[in-house]
Amino acid sequence: MSVKNVDGLKLPKIGIGTWQMSAKKTQFAVTAAVEIGYRFIDTAQMYHNEDAVGRGLEELFLSGAVKREDVIVATKVSVFSCKPGKLRKSAEESLVKLRLDYVDILYVHWPAFAFGYSHEETLGAMAGLVDRGMVRHIGVSNFSPRLLDEAGKACPEPVAVIQVEHHPLLKQLELRSYLETKGIPLVAYSPLARGKLHGLAEIEGVAEKHGVSVSRTALAWLMHHGAVPIPKASSRAHLEDNFGAVNLKLDDADIEAIDGISIEKRLLNPPVIGLKEW
């Protein structure tokens, strides 16, 4: 499977998300996903399922199904843990729950200025975790191009990746253009638009043409545009279907059809966290 290389970070073309998944479903999804071929697992402190991710990973490592160094594990700092002291403690707690010595990516979940987020202090504390070997790469989530630019200037370590909502109904054209100039990969959450892609003639037509699902089609479209989607799935059938997007090649007409969807809709609006912009 081809990968993206940014500051030593190698991202697979697809990962698995775990937002709003119960502990039981999360543990099953993690183990099943890795057995299928996924090598990128995403969670967050605010998802309250890091422990389940850790149990699934521990099971896989102990069985010899996969080695730790072959799986990228990412988590996100809670909006309530943005201040340096809280951030370090929360990161230590995340590692305990995940049963890991380090995480590959630690994200700022939201630029929560109202809860104490600071480019200099928060990212400086995260850089300290990199120095201690607890974190391999720093990421940011739900940042605009301007905020990402400010973060990049303030962070002692390179900002290696950004995660945002991205799907055929939210094309993120400005951000994608910005990221191309910086060489920073985009990880796409809610890549299937929370089920709202069904019934759209443009994407249904492409899916029918290739004899595949709408989900697989949407994920292949994201990959074509350079994003790394992390769809959530809790059944083996859906995990396998999503993973099949890696080998789905869309032609120019397919891409043009999906690019031409006129709807532009954000499905996840931020909580009241003092964002300067959104």
N, C-alpha and C positions, 0 to 999 in steps of 0.2 A: 504494500500500500504506500503510495507516495505521501510525502510529508512536507510541511512548511518548516523552514529553518529561519529563526530569528533570534539572534543573540544566544545561540546554542540551544534554544528551545525547539524541540521537534514535535509538532502537532500532527496527529493522524487526521485524516480527512473528515472523520465523524467521531462523535463521542456520545455519551449518554447523560442526560440530565435527570435530576432526582427531585425537583421541586414538587411540593404537594403530594409526596408519596409516603405512605405509611412505612413503619419500620420493617414489617414483614415483606411488603412488596419491594422495598428498596433492597433488602438483602438478596432476595431472589433475582431482581433485575441486574444487580451488580455481578453476581456469579454467572448468570445466564449470558449476559452481554459479553463478558470476557471469554466464555466458552465459545461464543459465536465468532469472536474476532475483534471486538471493541477493545481499545487500549487507552481510552480517555474517559475518566469518571469525574463528574462535576457535582459538588454539593455546596452547602453553605451553613454557617453557624445558625442562621435564622430558619433553616429548613428543619432543624431538630431531628435530623436523621443521620448525622455523621457517625454515630455509634453503629447503626445498621450497615452503613457503607463499610466501616471498619471490620465488622464481623464477616461480611461477604469477602472482602479482600484477604482477611486472615485465612479464611477457608481455602481460598484459591492458592495462596502462597504455601500453606502447609501441605496441600495436596500435590504441589509441584506443577499445577496447571499452567502457571505463569510465574515469572520472576518479578520482584518488586521493581527493578529498573526498567522493565518493559511496559509498565503501566503509568500513565500520567494521571495524577490525582490532584484535583483542584478544590479549594474551599474558599469561602469569602468571609471577611471580617464583618461582624454585625454593626449596624449603625450605632449601637450602644457601646461599642468597644473601639472607637476611633482614636481616643486619646492614648498616648504612648504606653502608660502603665497598664491600662485595661487591655490594650491591643496585645501586648506581649503575653499577659496571663491568658487571654482568650485563645491565642495561638497555641500555647502549651496545652490547654484543655482540648483543643481540636485534635492535636496529635495523639493525645491519650485516647480519645474516642475513636479516632481513625486507626489506632494501633500501628502508627507509623513513626519513624524517626524524623521524617521530613515530608513536606508536601511539595509537589512540583510547581504549583502556582498558588499564591495567596492573593486574592483580589480584595480591593476596597469594594464592598457591595454597592454602596451608594455614596456619592459625595455629600454626606449628611452634615452640612455646615452647622445646622441648628443643634446637632448633638455632639459637636466638638471636632468634626473632621477639619483637618488643616493639611494643605499640600505638604508643607514643610515638616510639621510634627508627625503626622500620621505616616507619610511615606518614609520619613527618616527612621521611624521606629520599625517599619517593615524592612528597610534596608539593613537595620541591625539584626533582624532575624535571618536575613541572607548571610550576613557575616558569621552568625552562629551556626549555620548549616541546617537550620530548621525549615528554611524556605529556599527553593532553587530560583524561582522567578517571581517578579512582582507584576500583578495585573490590576486593571481598574474595570469597573462595571458601571454602566449607565452614565458614562461621561460624554459630554458633547465635545466636538473638536477643540473648542476654546479651553475647556477644562482639562482635556487631555494634554493640550500644549502646555498649560500651566503646570500640570503634574509632572510632565517630562522634564521641565526645567528645574523643578524643585527636588525631584527624587535623586538621591545619590546613586541609585542603581537604575539601569534602563527599565522603562515600562515595556514589558515584553509582549503584552497581549491586552486586548479590550474585549469585554463581553457586553452585548446589547441585544435588545429585541430586534429581530431581523427575520423577515419572511416576505413572500410575494406581495403582501399588502402593506409592508413597511420596508421600502427598498433601500433606505439609508444611503442615498446617492451622495450627499455631501460628506458624510463620514467615510464612506468607502473611498472617495476621491482623496480625502485627507490622508487616510491610512496608507494608500498606495505610495504617497510621497515620503512617508516615514518608515515604510517596511514593517508595519505592525499588523499582525493578523487579527481578524475579527472572528470571535466565537459568537455564534447566533443562538440565543435562547428563544423559546417559543417559536421554533422554526416552522412549525406546522400551523401557525396562526390560531392555535387553540380550537382547531376543528372548523374554522371559518372558510377554508379553501374549497370545500365541497360545494358543488353547484355553480362554480365559476366556469363559464364556457371555455375561457382561454386555457386554463390549466387542465380541465377535464378532457379537452380535445387532445392535448399533448399526451396525457396519461393513456387515453384510449389508443392513440396511435402506436404507442410502445407496448401496450398490453400490460401496463403496470398500474400500481395504485397512485392516487393523487399525492399521498404522503411521499412516496419514493420519488415522484416527479419533482415535488417542491424541494426536497433535500438535494437532488441532483442540480437543480437550478441554483441553489445557494452555493454549492461547491464550484459550479462553473464560474461564479462571480468571486471566488476566492475565499468564501466564508467557511468556517468549520461549524456545522450545525450540531447541537446537542439535544436531540429530541428525547422526550420522556416516553418510556414504554414499560409496561409492567408484565407483559405476556411475551413468551418466547416467539410467538408468531409475529407480533408487531416489531419486536427487536430484530428479527431476521429480515422482515420486509424493509425496515428502515436501513439496515446495513447494506441491503442490495443496491441502494442508491450509489454506492461507491463505484459500481460497475455500469451504471446507466449513463450512456453518452447522449446528450441532447444536441441536436443540430442547430444551425443558425436560426432556422424558422421556428423551432421550439422556443429558443431563448427569446426571440423577438416577440412571440405570442405572449409569453409570461411577463416579459418586460412591459408589454403594452396594457397590462391590467390597470385601469384608471383609478381604482380605489387606493387611497392612501390613508391607512388607519393604524394608530397605535392602540394596542389592546391592553397594555399594562401601564397605567399612569402612576407616577411616583407618589409615595406617601408624603405628608407634610414634613419635609426634612430640611427646609431652608435652602433649597436649590436656587442658585442665582439665575438659572435658566433651564428650560426644558423644551 
